[in-house]
Amino acid sequence: MAIKPLPKLPIVRNNYVSQELVDEITDWLEENKPESIELMFYEETVDRISLYHSNIDDNIIAPIAQIPKYKSALDHPLKWVDLCYELSRRFRVAADLKEVPVMGSPLVSSVNDEYPELPNTPIMQGSIHNGFTQENVEEILSKSYEESPEIWFNYSEAQRRNMVIGMISAAMYMNFKDLIEESGLDVKPGAASSLRNEAGKRLFKLCEITDTELKIMILPEINLTHH
């Protein structure tokens, strides 16, 4: 497969990564990991498949993180999110695909701002299947939202870019896993994944992400209908 050169698009924002860093890593990937670029060209279809984020983790993040200067520069989860989002934009333009826009509105302007109230929504069938009640879910989500707002902010920023990479997803999962253990709830193994999905659903509402926007996201476990 002939791979087009990746365009040096102007970055959407410079809060976490610079134009120079994204351009340099783009050049490094083209020189050292053309097979990763070829794979991501395949993954960057109009309807992305469910392995997309796993392939980003394994074929983009993992090799870049092996380079000490890049690992040092990318010392915050949202730096990785923005880098991967910018690379995705370049992959898509080179593959003649439409750009995936940033969706909705920010949860808050910055991680230290006052957060909006967490909405109550009916829990999903997956949560019920894993042994949760509505009350269980609301209690644990509220505790997490109050005690660990940065995890929610990071997740919301990743979700708005359709770039919920492994480190973002794992941070929320482990937070919920710890809270489940603290509560002593008798739920199924891996039930923290249900709470992560419940959190994502509430963030859709808080960030005002529309149903139309949601249809481009990789969310096989979440019913896209707002409640």
C-alpha positions as CSV (number, residue, x, y, z in Angstrom):
1,M,0.0,0.0,0.0
2,A,1.4,3.4,-1.0
3,I,1.4,5.8,2.0
4,K,1.0,9.4,1.3
5,P,3.2,11.9,3.2
6,L,1.5,13.1,6.3
7,P,0.5,16.8,6.1
8,K,1.8,19.2,8.8
9,L,-1.6,20.5,9.8
10,P,-1.8,23.4,12.2
11,I,-2.7,21.9,15.6
12,V,-6.1,22.6,17.1
13,R,-4.8,23.8,20.4
14,N,-1.4,24.1,22.1
15,N,-2.4,23.6,25.7
16,Y,-0.6,20.3,26.0
17,V,1.6,19.8,22.9
18,S,3.3,22.2,20.6
19,Q,3.3,22.4,16.8
20,E,7.0,21.6,16.8
21,L,6.6,18.5,18.9
22,V,3.7,17.1,16.8
23,D,5.6,17.8,13.6
24,E,8.8,16.2,14.9
25,I,7.0,13.0,16.0
26,T,5.2,12.9,12.7
27,D,8.6,12.9,10.9
28,W,9.9,10.2,13.3
29,L,6.9,7.9,12.6
30,E,7.3,8.3,8.9
31,E,11.0,7.4,9.1
32,N,10.9,4.7,11.7
33,K,7.3,3.3,11.9
34,P,5.8,3.3,8.4
35,E,4.0,0.1,9.2
36,S,2.2,1.8,12.1
37,I,1.1,4.6,9.8
38,E,-0.2,2.0,7.3
39,L,-2.2,0.2,10.0
40,M,-3.7,3.5,11.2
41,F,-4.6,4.4,7.7
42,Y,-6.7,1.2,7.7
43,E,-8.1,1.9,11.1
44,E,-9.1,5.5,10.2
45,T,-12.2,4.6,8.3
46,V,-15.4,6.6,8.4
47,D,-16.9,4.1,10.9
48,R,-13.9,3.2,13.1
49,I,-13.8,-0.3,14.4
50,S,-13.6,-1.2,18.1
51,L,-9.9,-2.1,18.0
52,Y,-9.0,1.5,17.1
53,H,-7.8,2.6,20.5
54,S,-6.0,-0.6,21.2
55,N,-4.1,-0.1,18.0
56,I,-3.3,3.5,18.9
57,D,-1.9,2.2,22.2
58,D,0.2,-0.6,20.7
59,N,1.3,1.0,17.5
60,I,1.6,4.7,18.1
61,I,1.9,5.4,21.9
62,A,4.1,2.4,22.7
63,P,6.9,3.0,20.2
64,I,6.9,6.8,20.8
65,A,7.2,6.2,24.6
66,Q,10.3,4.2,23.9
67,I,12.1,7.4,22.9
68,P,13.3,9.1,26.1
69,K,12.9,12.7,25.0
70,Y,9.4,12.0,23.8
71,K,8.5,10.1,26.9
72,S,9.8,13.0,29.0
73,A,7.9,15.7,27.0
74,L,4.7,13.7,27.1
75,D,4.4,13.6,30.9
76,H,0.6,14.1,31.2
77,P,-2.2,11.9,29.9
78,L,-3.8,14.8,28.0
79,K,-0.5,15.4,26.2
80,W,-0.8,11.9,24.8
81,V,-4.5,12.5,24.0
82,D,-3.7,15.7,22.0
83,L,-0.7,14.1,20.3
84,C,-2.8,11.1,19.2
85,Y,-5.7,13.3,18.1
86,E,-3.4,15.5,16.0
87,L,-1.8,12.4,14.4
88,S,-5.3,11.0,13.7
89,R,-6.1,14.3,11.9
90,R,-3.0,13.9,9.7
91,F,-3.7,10.2,9.0
92,R,-7.3,11.0,7.9
93,V,-6.3,13.9,5.6
94,A,-3.6,11.8,4.0
95,A,-6.2,9.0,3.5
96,D,-8.7,11.5,2.0
97,L,-11.1,11.1,4.9
98,K,-13.1,13.7,6.7
99,E,-11.7,15.1,9.9
100,V,-13.2,13.9,13.2
101,P,-14.0,17.2,15.0
102,V,-13.7,18.0,18.7
103,M,-17.2,17.3,20.0
104,G,-19.4,19.3,22.5
105,S,-18.1,21.7,25.0
106,P,-15.5,21.4,27.8
107,L,-16.6,20.0,31.1
108,V,-14.8,22.9,32.7
109,S,-12.3,25.5,31.5
110,S,-9.5,23.9,33.5
111,V,-9.1,21.0,35.9
112,N,-9.2,23.3,38.9
113,D,-12.5,25.1,38.0
114,E,-15.8,24.5,39.8
115,Y,-17.4,21.5,38.3
116,P,-21.1,21.3,37.3
117,E,-23.4,19.0,39.2
118,L,-23.3,15.4,38.0
119,P,-26.6,14.4,36.4
120,N,-28.6,11.4,37.5
121,T,-29.6,9.2,34.6
122,P,-31.1,5.7,34.5
123,I,-28.4,3.1,34.7
124,M,-27.7,0.8,31.7
125,Q,-28.5,-2.9,31.5
126,G,-24.8,-3.8,31.7
127,S,-24.6,-2.2,35.1
128,I,-27.7,-4.1,36.3
129,H,-26.2,-7.3,35.0
130,N,-23.0,-6.7,36.9
131,G,-24.9,-6.4,40.2
132,F,-25.4,-2.6,40.6
133,T,-28.5,-0.7,41.6
134,Q,-29.3,2.8,40.6
135,E,-28.3,3.9,44.1
136,N,-25.0,2.1,44.0
137,V,-24.0,3.7,40.8
138,E,-25.0,7.2,41.8
139,E,-23.1,6.9,45.2
140,I,-19.9,5.6,43.6
141,L,-19.9,8.0,40.7
142,S,-20.6,11.0,43.0
143,K,-17.8,10.0,45.3
144,S,-15.4,9.7,42.4
145,Y,-16.5,12.9,40.8
146,E,-16.0,14.8,44.1
147,E,-12.7,13.2,45.2
148,S,-11.0,12.7,41.8
149,P,-12.2,15.4,39.4
150,E,-9.0,15.3,37.3
151,I,-9.8,11.8,36.2
152,W,-13.2,13.0,35.0
153,F,-11.7,16.1,33.3
154,N,-9.1,14.0,31.5
155,Y,-11.7,11.5,30.4
156,S,-14.0,14.2,29.2
157,E,-11.3,15.8,27.1
158,A,-10.3,12.5,25.6
159,Q,-13.9,11.5,24.9
160,R,-14.6,14.8,23.2
161,R,-11.8,14.0,20.8
162,N,-12.8,10.3,20.3
163,M,-9.4,9.5,21.8
164,V,-10.0,7.5,25.0
165,I,-6.6,5.9,24.9
166,G,-5.6,3.2,27.4
167,M,-4.1,5.3,30.1
168,I,-7.2,7.5,30.2
169,S,-9.6,4.5,30.3
170,A,-7.4,2.7,32.9
171,A,-7.2,5.6,35.3
172,M,-11.0,5.8,35.5
173,Y,-11.4,2.0,35.7
174,M,-8.9,1.7,38.6
175,N,-10.5,4.6,40.4
176,F,-13.9,2.8,40.2
177,K,-12.4,-0.6,41.1
178,D,-10.9,0.9,44.3
179,L,-14.2,2.5,45.2
180,I,-16.1,-0.7,44.7
181,E,-13.6,-2.5,46.9
182,E,-14.0,0.2,49.6
183,S,-17.8,-0.1,49.5
184,G,-17.8,-3.8,49.9
185,L,-20.4,-4.2,47.2
186,D,-21.0,-7.8,45.9
187,V,-20.7,-7.2,42.2
188,K,-19.2,-9.2,39.3
189,P,-15.5,-9.2,38.5
190,G,-14.7,-6.4,36.1
191,A,-17.8,-4.5,37.1
192,A,-15.8,-1.2,37.2
193,S,-16.1,-1.2,33.4
194,S,-19.8,-0.6,33.8
195,L,-19.2,2.4,36.0
196,R,-16.7,3.8,33.5
197,N,-19.5,3.5,30.8
198,E,-21.9,5.2,33.2
199,A,-19.5,8.0,33.7
200,G,-19.0,8.4,30.0
201,K,-22.7,8.6,29.5
202,R,-23.1,11.4,32.0
203,L,-20.2,13.2,30.5
204,F,-22.0,13.2,27.2
205,K,-24.7,15.3,28.8
206,L,-22.4,17.5,30.7
207,C,-20.3,18.2,27.6
208,E,-23.4,18.6,25.5
209,I,-22.3,16.0,23.0
210,T,-25.1,15.4,20.5
211,D,-26.5,12.1,19.3
212,T,-25.2,12.9,15.8
213,E,-21.7,13.4,17.2
214,L,-21.9,10.2,19.2
215,K,-22.5,8.1,16.2
216,I,-18.9,8.6,15.1
217,M,-17.5,7.4,18.4
218,I,-16.3,3.9,19.3
219,L,-18.7,3.0,22.1
220,P,-19.9,-0.6,21.5
221,E,-21.1,-1.0,25.1
222,I,-23.0,2.2,25.4
223,N,-26.5,2.9,24.2
224,L,-26.3,6.2,22.3
225,T,-29.8,7.3,23.2
226,H,-29.7,10.1,25.7
227,H,-31.9,9.7,28.8
